[in-house]
Amino acid sequence: MLERLKKFARKISGDNRKRLYDAQKESMVLQEAEATEELVKREAQIKSLVQGEPILFLPYYIIFAKEIYSKQNKFKDVTLLNEVVILEQKWESRGLNPIVLEKIKNLYVQSYANIRPFRLDISLLDGPNVLS
């Protein structure tokens, strides 16, 4: 037990943490710069896309676009489409215009014409033969 504690103490020592940080710093700065550039570009696109909408909602449309960006870094294909539909429903329930949300979604997410996103219909779970 004492050996583990000593090993952990060495691992989190300032010198060791600095060495690890310095080794990764260049790639971390590059990744952050790329992400920031993309998000600034999206913000400008959203500002031009939502012309005519109440200015009060502009930050929320931008947040929706940034959430799509986040999902695009984690998911692909139908899973991405499902996640974006969930986001779309969330923001629609918060009062954003569904037509504008659809435009934003179509701007960033490839449409899968013959694939519909998964939607659970609770009525399919009703009936006597469901669990048999």
Buried (B, 14 or more C-beta within 10 A) or exposed (E): EEEEEEEEEEEEEEEEEEEEEEEEEEEEEEEEEEEEEEBEEBBEBBEEBBEEBEEEBBEBBBBBBBBBBBBBEEBEEEEBBBBBBEBBEEBBEEEBBEEBBEBBBEEBBEEEEEEEBEEEEEEEEEEEEEEE
